[in-house]
Amino acid sequence: MWFIALATDYDGTLAADGVVDEATLTTLRKFSKTGRKLILVTGRQLKDLLLIFPQVDLFDLIVAENGGVLYSPSTKEERLIAAQPPPQLVAALVEQKVQPLDVGKCVVATWHPNETIVLETIRALGLEHQVIFNKGAVMVLPPGVNKSFGLEAALKELSLSRHNVVGAGDAENDLAFLTACECSAAVANALPSVKEMADITTNSFRGAGVSEVLEMIMNSELASVNLSRHDILLGVNADGKEVFLDTHGKGMLIAGTSGSGKSTAVTGIIERLAEKNYQFCLIDPEGDFEVFEHAITTGNSQHAPTVDETVQHFKLPETNIIINLLGVPLAERPQFLGNLLPRLKSMRDSLGRPHWIIIDEAHHMMPKNENHVAKASASDMVGTILITVHPDELASEALSSLDKALIVGNRPQEMLEKFATACGDNTTFQIDKPLEPGEAFFWQRNKELQRIKVAPPHTERRRHLKKYAEGDVGQEKSFYFTGSNKQLNLRVQNLILFVQISEGVDDDTWLHHLRNAEYSKWFAEAIKDDDLAKETASIEEDRSLTAAESKTAIHDLIKKRYTASATGPQLNSTNILK
């Protein structure tokens, strides 16, 4: 489930003349039985609400006094979450015979046309309090306190994200919390200003309109509602039009040859997800995303994360998690994912998040022709991004859950056709010219292929120096000093070992690999550092250099790029190359 909670206003939205009809109460009960949450957000004082609404226990939490008070019907606990009314303001309004005048735990309330006196009094006393209108009602509240403020406190209490909430309202004071919700609904009797900003305007009035929204959530997860305002920018097409990843759609494949820009594209996407407070979980088998300021990383080359440990991090909606699997043996990584995905799916059913699950090296994590639980879990999970160099090696069940692809690198037609075939689609692709650096093809099934300029991250992502300097790229991607006659078999899994071991190999062995341009190839494909690879290639091509000279030159390149000064405080020069 995506939409886990309804937050609704009371007067004029849920209730008519202060009363909620039986049909609406029945729908509220039905909605609650699905495991979803109900939050009432009202301008009323709690004591008044309890007198006129005996069914308040239907709701998980009550936000009263327009955001200043939080009440739990299950525990009967009432909590003031904003400042009390200033005594001097109340005294001044009483002295001026403002009537009616109602003083709550946080709010001071009256009616039109008393707003003029109220505003003049606030100004005369030098207070920062604000005046909020609710049709004819005039409410005085501390600065920053509104229904959105109260809803935020309620969601924190329930460990829910605002992205999993639908809001319903009818008046001016509802606009703040409706805007904060992922989807906003205006009942048919709402003010024009509320209808104008809402994602949904119901056909029915008041409680019947709220019931209409509840049925839409339960029956279709609001699939027919246009929520494109939340979409994530991917890039710009040839016509200069922005191209987006639909936040509420199915998943996406990101495929391309090694070093072609997949990580840059993914970094931009997760950066924009984080900026919008969508929670993501990124499974990172090779430590490519180890350094990312908007997420917590669990696991490293020395520590294998556990599923239980990982799931604990998702308690807070604003926490993003990167799961580094370098410490998990390659053969055991699919099983780790197979254990993790059902737990994430269970969280989505109860909390609606993580909103996005991103799996790097997906062909290793979800290989085809394996009867693995990961395939079954992936097949019914929306909001998934699979990243791979080999889409044809991915489990077909996982690929079929996707409906779009972002293709980079020098084999786009091959990648697109492999994806389409795996999805049972016979679309053919005409590629007129190769992709330029920073470009990609974006294809949604049943739509035109687009060439786009990929939107880069706002800040240049650091090369993952620590991983490649002291981590383990795995046996498959390790470098092996063998010599021309295969007399050696020295495995190199990171750059520290490359320097250390190459210092000890004989000149013939060093030159054998140098003349075959194997160093630059390894730096490009395994270390994923194109600049290092290009500079190394120029050394490999210089036949005037001796073994010692070329070795020193390449070592100097590595040390220059992979030191503490190159990466900032997260790399300690005591354990990184000097």
C-alpha positions as CSV (number, residue, x, y, z in Angstrom):
1,M,0.0,0.0,0.0
2,W,1.1,3.5,-0.7
3,F,-1.6,5.6,0.9
4,I,-1.6,4.6,4.5
5,A,-3.5,7.4,6.2
6,L,-6.4,9.9,5.7
7,A,-6.1,13.2,7.5
8,T,-9.4,15.0,7.4
9,D,-10.9,18.3,8.7
10,Y,-14.1,18.0,10.8
11,D,-16.6,20.8,10.3
12,G,-17.8,21.1,6.8
13,T,-15.7,18.2,5.6
14,L,-16.4,15.1,7.7
15,A,-19.4,16.6,9.5
16,A,-22.5,18.6,8.6
17,D,-23.7,20.9,11.3
18,G,-21.4,19.2,13.7
19,V,-22.7,15.7,13.1
20,V,-21.1,12.8,11.1
21,D,-23.7,10.7,9.4
22,E,-23.9,6.9,9.8
23,A,-22.9,6.1,6.2
24,T,-19.7,8.0,6.7
25,L,-19.0,6.3,10.0
26,T,-19.4,2.9,8.3
27,T,-16.9,3.9,5.6
28,L,-14.4,5.1,8.2
29,R,-14.7,1.8,10.1
30,K,-14.2,-0.1,6.8
31,F,-11.1,2.0,6.0
32,S,-9.6,1.4,9.5
33,K,-10.0,-2.3,9.2
34,T,-7.6,-2.4,6.2
35,G,-4.9,-1.4,8.6
36,R,-4.7,2.2,7.5
37,K,-4.7,5.2,9.8
38,L,-7.2,8.0,10.5
39,I,-6.2,11.4,11.7
40,L,-8.7,14.2,12.5
41,V,-7.4,17.7,12.0
42,T,-9.8,20.3,13.4
43,G,-9.9,23.9,14.6
44,R,-12.2,22.9,17.4
45,Q,-11.1,22.6,21.0
46,L,-10.9,19.1,22.2
47,K,-13.6,19.5,24.9
48,D,-16.1,20.7,22.3
49,L,-15.2,17.9,19.8
50,L,-15.7,15.2,22.4
51,L,-19.1,16.5,23.3
52,I,-20.4,16.4,19.7
53,F,-18.4,13.5,18.2
54,P,-18.7,10.4,20.5
55,Q,-17.2,8.1,17.8
56,V,-13.8,9.9,18.2
57,D,-12.2,6.5,18.9
58,L,-12.4,5.7,15.2
59,F,-9.4,8.0,14.8
60,D,-5.8,7.1,15.7
61,L,-4.9,10.7,16.5
62,I,-6.7,14.0,16.8
63,V,-5.0,17.3,16.0
64,A,-7.2,20.0,17.7
65,E,-7.1,23.8,18.1
66,N,-5.9,24.2,14.5
67,G,-2.6,22.4,15.2
68,G,-1.8,23.3,18.8
69,V,-3.1,20.2,20.6
70,L,-2.5,16.5,20.0
71,Y,-4.9,13.9,21.5
72,S,-4.7,10.1,21.4
73,P,-8.2,8.5,21.7
74,S,-6.8,5.1,22.7
75,T,-4.8,6.4,25.7
76,K,-7.0,9.6,26.4
77,E,-3.7,11.5,26.5
78,E,-3.9,15.2,25.5
79,R,-0.7,17.1,24.8
80,L,-0.1,20.8,24.1
81,I,2.4,21.0,21.3
82,A,2.4,24.9,21.0
83,A,2.6,27.8,23.3
84,Q,-0.3,28.9,25.5
85,P,-2.3,32.1,24.7
86,P,-0.5,35.3,25.9
87,P,-2.4,36.4,29.0
88,Q,-2.0,40.1,28.0
89,L,-3.7,39.4,24.7
90,V,-6.7,37.7,26.3
91,A,-7.0,40.5,28.9
92,A,-6.9,43.2,26.2
93,L,-9.6,41.4,24.1
94,V,-11.8,41.0,27.2
95,E,-11.3,44.7,28.0
96,Q,-12.4,45.6,24.5
97,K,-15.5,43.5,25.0
98,V,-14.7,41.2,22.0
99,Q,-17.6,38.7,21.7
100,P,-17.7,35.9,21.3
101,L,-14.3,35.1,22.7
102,D,-13.2,31.5,23.4
103,V,-9.8,30.7,24.9
104,G,-8.4,27.3,24.5
105,K,-5.1,25.6,25.5
106,C,-3.4,27.3,22.5
107,V,-6.0,29.1,20.4
108,V,-7.9,32.3,21.0
109,A,-11.0,32.2,18.8
110,T,-13.7,34.7,17.8
111,W,-15.8,35.5,14.7
112,H,-15.9,38.0,11.9
113,P,-15.9,41.0,12.0
114,N,-13.7,41.0,15.1
115,E,-10.5,40.3,13.1
116,T,-9.8,44.1,12.8
117,I,-9.7,44.6,16.6
118,V,-7.7,41.3,17.0
119,L,-5.1,42.4,14.5
120,E,-4.8,45.9,16.0
121,T,-4.4,44.4,19.5
122,I,-1.7,42.0,18.4
123,R,0.2,44.8,16.8
124,A,-0.2,47.1,19.8
125,L,1.1,44.5,22.2
126,G,4.1,43.7,19.9
127,L,3.2,40.0,19.6
128,E,4.2,37.7,16.8
129,H,1.0,35.7,16.9
130,Q,-0.9,35.1,13.6
131,V,-4.5,35.3,12.6
132,I,-6.0,32.3,10.7
133,F,-9.4,32.3,9.1
134,N,-11.9,29.5,8.8
135,K,-14.8,30.8,6.9
136,G,-16.4,33.2,9.5
137,A,-14.2,32.0,12.4
138,V,-11.1,34.1,13.4
139,M,-8.3,32.2,15.2
140,V,-5.2,33.6,16.9
141,L,-2.3,31.1,17.1
142,P,1.5,31.3,17.9
143,P,3.7,31.9,14.9
144,G,4.1,28.8,12.7
145,V,1.3,26.9,14.3
146,N,-1.3,25.7,11.8
147,K,-2.9,22.4,10.8
148,S,0.2,21.4,8.9
149,F,2.3,21.9,12.1
150,G,-0.1,19.7,14.0
151,L,-0.3,17.0,11.2
152,E,3.5,16.8,11.2
153,A,3.5,16.1,15.0
154,A,0.8,13.4,14.5
155,L,2.7,11.7,11.7
156,K,5.9,11.7,13.8
157,E,3.9,10.0,16.5
158,L,2.7,7.3,14.0
159,S,6.1,7.0,12.2
160,L,4.4,7.9,9.0
161,S,5.6,10.0,6.1
162,R,3.5,12.8,4.7
163,H,4.0,11.2,1.3
164,N,1.7,8.4,2.4
165,V,-1.2,10.6,3.5
166,V,-4.3,11.8,1.7
167,G,-5.8,15.0,3.1
168,A,-9.5,16.2,2.9
169,G,-10.8,19.7,3.7
170,D,-13.1,22.5,2.7
171,A,-11.9,25.9,4.1
172,E,-8.9,28.3,4.2
173,N,-7.4,26.9,7.3
174,D,-7.2,23.5,5.6
175,L,-4.9,24.7,2.9
176,A,-1.7,24.4,5.0
177,F,-2.2,20.7,5.8
178,L,-3.7,19.8,2.4
179,T,-0.6,21.1,0.7
180,A,1.6,19.0,3.0
181,C,-0.2,15.8,2.0
182,E,0.8,13.6,-1.0
183,C,-2.7,13.9,-2.3
184,S,-5.3,16.5,-1.4
185,A,-9.0,16.3,-1.7
186,A,-11.6,19.0,-1.6
187,V,-15.2,18.0,-0.8
188,A,-17.8,19.3,-3.2
189,N,-18.9,22.1,-0.8
190,A,-15.3,23.4,-0.4
191,L,-14.3,27.0,-1.0
192,P,-13.1,27.7,-4.6
193,S,-9.6,28.3,-3.4
194,V,-9.5,24.9,-1.9
195,K,-10.8,23.2,-5.0
196,E,-8.3,25.0,-7.1
197,M,-5.3,23.6,-5.3
198,A,-6.7,20.1,-4.6
199,D,-5.7,17.0,-6.6
200,I,-9.3,15.7,-6.2
201,T,-12.6,17.4,-6.0
202,T,-15.3,15.0,-4.9
203,N,-18.8,14.7,-6.5
204,S,-20.4,14.5,-3.0
205,F,-20.7,16.9,-0.2
206,R,-19.1,16.7,3.3
207,G,-19.0,13.2,4.8
208,A,-20.2,11.6,1.6
209,G,-17.3,13.3,-0.2
210,V,-14.8,11.9,2.4
211,S,-16.4,8.4,1.9
212,E,-15.8,8.8,-1.8
213,V,-12.1,9.5,-1.3
214,L,-11.8,6.5,1.2
215,E,-13.3,4.2,-1.4
216,M,-10.9,5.4,-4.1
217,I,-8.0,4.7,-1.8
218,M,-9.2,1.2,-0.8
219,N,-10.2,0.2,-4.4
220,S,-7.4,1.6,-6.5
221,E,-4.8,3.4,-4.4
222,L,-5.9,6.6,-6.3
223,A,-4.5,5.2,-9.5
224,S,-6.7,7.5,-11.6
225,V,-5.5,10.7,-9.8
226,N,-2.8,12.8,-11.5
227,L,0.0,13.2,-9.0
228,S,2.7,14.1,-11.5
229,R,3.6,17.2,-9.4
230,H,5.7,14.8,-7.3
231,D,7.6,13.2,-10.2
232,I,11.4,13.1,-10.1
233,L,13.4,14.9,-12.9
234,L,15.5,12.6,-15.1
235,G,16.7,15.0,-17.8
236,V,15.7,17.1,-20.8
237,N,14.8,15.7,-24.2
238,A,15.8,17.0,-27.7
239,D,12.9,19.5,-27.6
240,G,14.0,21.0,-24.4
241,K,11.1,19.4,-22.5
242,E,11.8,18.0,-19.0
243,V,11.4,14.2,-18.6
244,F,10.4,12.8,-15.3
245,L,10.3,9.5,-13.4
246,D,6.7,9.0,-12.2
247,T,6.9,8.7,-8.4
248,H,3.8,6.5,-8.2
249,G,4.4,4.3,-11.2
250,K,6.1,1.0,-11.7
251,G,9.8,0.6,-11.5
252,M,12.6,1.4,-13.9
253,L,15.7,-0.3,-15.4
254,I,18.9,1.6,-15.6
255,A,21.3,-0.3,-17.9
256,G,24.5,0.4,-19.7
257,T,28.1,-0.7,-20.1
258,S,30.6,-0.2,-17.3
259,G,31.7,3.4,-16.7
260,S,28.9,4.8,-18.9
261,G,27.3,7.0,-16.4
262,K,24.8,4.7,-14.5
263,S,26.1,5.8,-11.1
264,T,25.9,9.4,-12.0
265,A,22.3,9.1,-13.2
266,V,21.4,7.1,-10.0
267,T,23.1,9.6,-7.8
268,G,21.0,12.4,-9.3
269,I,17.8,10.4,-8.8
270,I,18.4,9.5,-5.2
271,E,19.6,13.1,-4.5
272,R,16.2,14.4,-5.8
273,L,14.3,11.7,-3.9
274,A,16.0,12.8,-0.7
275,E,15.3,16.5,-1.4
276,K,11.6,15.7,-1.6
277,N,11.8,13.5,1.5
278,Y,10.9,10.2,-0.3
279,Q,12.6,7.4,1.6
280,F,14.8,5.1,-0.4
281,C,16.6,1.9,0.3
282,L,19.7,1.3,-2.0
283,I,21.2,-2.1,-2.1
284,D,24.9,-1.5,-2.9
285,P,26.8,-4.7,-3.6
286,E,30.1,-3.1,-4.5
287,G,30.2,0.0,-2.3
288,D,29.6,2.4,-5.2
289,F,27.4,4.7,-3.2
290,E,29.3,4.4,0.1
291,V,29.7,8.2,0.4
292,F,26.3,9.9,0.1
293,E,25.4,12.7,2.6
294,H,21.6,12.2,2.4
295,A,21.7,8.6,3.7
296,I,22.9,6.2,6.4
297,T,25.2,3.4,5.2
298,T,25.0,0.1,7.0
299,G,27.7,-2.5,6.3
300,N,31.2,-2.2,4.8
301,S,34.0,-4.5,3.6
302,Q,34.7,-5.6,7.1
303,H,31.2,-5.8,8.4
304,A,28.3,-7.7,6.8
305,P,25.0,-6.1,7.5
306,T,22.1,-8.2,8.8
307,V,18.5,-7.9,7.7
308,D,17.3,-7.1,11.3
309,E,20.0,-4.4,11.7
310,T,19.0,-2.9,8.3
311,V,15.2,-2.8,9.0
312,Q,15.8,-1.0,12.3
313,H,17.1,2.1,10.4
314,F,13.8,2.6,8.7
315,K,11.9,3.6,11.8
316,L,12.2,7.3,11.0
317,P,10.5,8.3,7.7
318,E,13.2,10.8,6.8
319,T,16.0,8.2,7.0
320,N,17.4,6.8,3.8
321,I,19.5,3.6,3.9
322,I,22.3,2.4,1.7
323,I,23.1,-1.2,2.4
324,N,26.8,-1.9,1.6
325,L,27.3,-5.6,0.8
326,L,31.0,-5.7,0.4
327,G,31.3,-7.7,3.5
328,V,28.9,-10.3,2.2
329,P,30.4,-13.1,0.0
330,L,29.3,-12.8,-3.6
331,A,27.5,-16.1,-3.6
332,E,25.4,-15.1,-0.6
333,R,24.2,-11.7,-1.8
334,P,21.1,-13.0,-3.6
335,Q,20.0,-14.8,-0.4
336,F,20.5,-11.6,1.6
337,L,18.3,-9.8,-0.8
338,G,15.8,-12.6,-0.8
339,N,15.6,-12.3,3.0
340,L,15.4,-8.5,2.9
341,L,12.7,-7.9,0.2
342,P,9.8,-9.5,2.1
343,R,10.7,-7.4,5.1
344,L,10.7,-4.3,3.0
345,K,7.4,-5.3,1.4
346,S,5.9,-5.8,4.9
347,M,7.0,-2.4,5.9
348,R,5.4,-0.9,2.7
349,D,2.1,-2.7,3.6
350,S,2.0,-1.1,7.1
351,L,3.9,2.2,6.6
352,G,4.0,2.8,2.9
353,R,7.7,3.0,2.8
354,P,10.5,2.8,1.8
355,H,9.1,4.6,-1.2
356,W,11.8,3.4,-3.5
357,I,14.0,0.3,-3.5
358,I,17.1,0.6,-5.7
359,I,19.2,-2.5,-6.4
360,D,22.7,-2.1,-8.0
361,E,24.3,-5.0,-9.8
362,A,20.9,-6.4,-10.1
363,H,22.0,-9.2,-12.4
364,H,24.0,-10.6,-9.5
365,M,21.3,-10.0,-7.0
366,M,18.4,-11.4,-9.0
367,P,20.0,-13.8,-11.5
368,K,17.7,-15.5,-14.1
369,N,16.9,-19.2,-14.0
370,E,17.2,-19.3,-10.2
371,N,14.2,-20.2,-8.1
372,H,14.9,-17.5,-5.6
373,V,12.5,-15.7,-3.3
374,A,13.9,-12.3,-4.5
375,K,12.2,-12.9,-7.8
376,A,8.8,-13.4,-6.3
377,S,9.2,-10.4,-4.1
378,A,10.3,-8.1,-6.9
379,S,7.5,-9.1,-9.2
380,D,4.9,-7.3,-7.2
381,M,6.9,-4.3,-5.9
382,V,6.4,-0.9,-7.5
383,G,8.9,1.8,-6.9
384,T,11.9,-0.3,-7.8
385,I,15.0,0.7,-9.8
386,L,17.2,-2.1,-11.0
387,I,20.7,-1.2,-12.2
388,T,22.7,-3.6,-14.4
389,V,25.2,-4.0,-17.2
390,H,23.5,-7.2,-18.2
391,P,19.6,-6.9,-18.4
392,D,19.4,-10.2,-20.2
393,E,20.9,-12.0,-17.1
394,L,18.1,-10.6,-14.7
395,A,15.2,-12.7,-13.5
396,S,12.4,-12.2,-15.9
397,E,9.9,-11.8,-13.0
398,A,11.9,-8.8,-11.8
399,L,12.1,-7.2,-15.2
400,S,8.4,-7.7,-15.9
401,S,7.6,-5.5,-12.9
402,L,9.2,-2.5,-14.6
403,D,7.7,-0.4,-17.3
404,K,10.5,2.0,-18.2
405,A,14.2,2.0,-18.9
406,L,17.0,4.5,-18.8
407,I,19.9,3.3,-21.1
408,V,23.4,4.7,-21.2
409,G,26.7,3.7,-22.8
410,N,27.7,2.5,-26.2
411,R,25.3,-0.4,-26.7
412,P,21.9,1.2,-26.2
413,Q,20.0,-0.7,-28.9
414,E,21.2,-4.0,-27.6
415,M,20.2,-3.0,-24.0
416,L,16.8,-1.8,-25.1
417,E,16.0,-4.9,-27.1
418,K,17.1,-7.2,-24.2
419,F,14.8,-5.3,-21.9
420,A,11.9,-5.3,-24.3
421,T,12.3,-9.0,-25.0
422,A,12.5,-9.9,-21.3
423,C,9.2,-7.9,-20.9
424,G,7.5,-9.8,-23.7
425,D,7.5,-6.7,-25.9
426,N,8.4,-6.9,-29.6
427,T,9.2,-3.2,-30.0
428,T,12.1,-2.5,-32.4
429,F,14.4,0.5,-31.8
430,Q,16.0,2.7,-34.5
431,I,19.2,4.3,-33.1
432,D,20.3,7.0,-35.5
433,K,23.6,8.0,-33.7
434,P,25.6,7.0,-30.7
435,L,24.9,8.6,-27.3
436,E,27.1,11.5,-26.3
437,P,28.6,11.7,-22.8
438,G,25.8,12.7,-20.4
439,E,23.1,11.4,-22.7
440,A,20.7,8.5,-22.3
441,F,17.8,6.9,-24.0
442,F,14.6,6.9,-22.0
443,W,11.8,4.4,-23.0
444,Q,8.4,3.8,-21.4
445,R,6.6,0.8,-22.7
446,N,3.9,1.8,-25.3
447,K,5.6,5.2,-25.7
448,E,8.1,6.8,-28.0
449,L,11.8,6.4,-27.3
450,Q,13.4,9.6,-26.2
451,R,17.0,10.8,-26.2
452,I,17.6,12.9,-23.1
453,K,20.4,14.8,-21.5
454,V,20.6,13.3,-18.0
455,A,20.1,15.8,-15.2
456,P,23.4,15.6,-13.2
457,P,23.6,15.7,-9.4
458,H,23.5,19.1,-7.9
459,T,26.9,18.5,-6.3
460,E,29.5,16.4,-8.0
461,R,29.5,12.9,-6.4
462,R,32.9,12.0,-4.9
463,R,34.6,9.1,-6.5
464,H,34.4,6.2,-4.2
465,L,38.0,6.4,-3.3
466,K,37.9,4.6,0.0
467,K,36.2,1.5,-1.5
468,Y,38.6,1.2,-4.3
469,A,41.7,2.0,-2.2
470,E,41.1,-0.4,0.6
471,G,37.9,-2.4,-0.1
472,D,37.4,-5.5,-2.1
473,V,36.0,-5.3,-5.7
474,G,35.4,-9.1,-5.6
475,Q,37.1,-12.0,-7.2
476,E,35.5,-11.4,-10.6
477,K,36.8,-7.8,-10.9
478,S,40.1,-8.4,-9.1
479,F,43.4,-7.9,-11.1
480,Y,45.7,-10.9,-11.3
481,F,49.4,-10.6,-11.8
482,T,50.2,-13.8,-13.8
483,G,53.1,-12.9,-16.0
484,S,53.5,-14.0,-19.7
485,N,53.9,-17.7,-18.8
486,K,51.2,-17.8,-16.1
487,Q,53.9,-18.5,-13.5
488,L,52.2,-16.3,-11.0
489,N,48.6,-15.9,-9.7
490,L,48.7,-12.8,-7.4
491,R,45.2,-11.4,-6.8
492,V,44.8,-7.7,-6.4
493,Q,41.3,-6.6,-5.0
494,N,42.0,-2.9,-4.3
495,L,44.5,-0.1,-5.1
496,I,46.5,-0.4,-1.9
497,L,47.3,-4.0,-2.8
498,F,47.9,-3.1,-6.5
499,V,50.7,-0.7,-5.4
500,Q,52.1,-3.1,-2.8
501,I,52.1,-6.2,-4.9
502,S,53.3,-4.5,-8.1
503,E,56.3,-3.1,-6.2
504,G,57.4,-6.7,-5.6
505,V,56.7,-8.3,-9.1
506,D,59.6,-8.7,-11.5
507,D,60.0,-6.4,-14.5
508,D,59.0,-9.0,-17.1
509,T,55.7,-9.6,-15.3
510,W,55.0,-5.8,-14.9
511,L,55.8,-5.1,-18.6
512,H,53.7,-8.0,-19.8
513,H,50.6,-6.5,-18.3
514,L,51.7,-3.0,-19.2
515,R,52.2,-3.8,-22.9
516,N,48.8,-5.5,-23.1
517,A,47.1,-2.3,-21.6
518,E,45.7,-4.4,-18.8
519,Y,46.2,-1.7,-16.1
520,S,44.1,0.9,-17.8
521,K,41.5,-1.6,-18.6
522,W,41.2,-2.7,-15.0
523,F,41.1,0.9,-13.8
524,A,38.2,1.6,-16.2
525,E,36.1,-1.5,-15.7
526,A,36.7,-2.5,-12.1
527,I,37.8,0.7,-10.4
528,K,35.4,2.7,-12.6
529,D,37.8,5.7,-12.8
530,D,37.9,6.8,-16.5
531,D,40.4,9.6,-15.8
532,L,42.9,7.3,-14.1
533,A,42.4,4.8,-16.9
534,K,43.1,7.4,-19.6
535,E,46.3,8.7,-17.9
536,T,47.5,5.2,-17.4
537,A,46.8,4.4,-21.0
538,S,49.2,7.2,-22.1
539,I,51.9,5.6,-19.9
540,E,51.2,2.2,-21.4
541,E,51.6,3.6,-24.8
542,D,55.0,5.2,-24.1
543,R,57.5,2.5,-25.1
544,S,60.4,4.7,-24.0
545,L,59.7,4.2,-20.3
546,T,61.5,1.4,-18.4
547,A,59.6,-1.0,-16.1
548,A,60.7,1.0,-13.1
549,E,59.8,4.4,-14.7
550,S,56.3,3.3,-15.8
551,K,55.7,1.6,-12.5
552,T,56.6,4.8,-10.6
553,A,54.4,6.9,-12.9
554,I,51.3,4.8,-12.4
555,H,51.9,4.5,-8.7
556,D,52.1,8.3,-8.6
557,L,48.8,8.7,-10.4
558,I,47.1,6.4,-7.9
559,K,48.6,8.1,-4.9
560,K,47.7,11.5,-6.2
561,R,44.0,10.6,-6.7
562,Y,43.5,8.2,-3.8
563,T,44.8,10.1,-0.7
564,A,43.1,11.9,2.2
565,S,43.6,15.3,0.5
566,A,41.7,14.1,-2.6
567,T,38.6,13.0,-0.7
568,G,38.1,15.0,2.4
569,P,38.0,14.0,6.0
570,Q,36.3,10.6,5.5
571,L,39.5,9.1,4.3
572,N,42.3,8.9,6.8
573,S,45.8,9.1,5.4
574,T,47.0,6.5,7.9
575,N,45.2,3.8,6.1
576,I,45.0,5.1,2.6
577,L,47.8,5.3,0.1
578,K,50.6,7.8,0.9
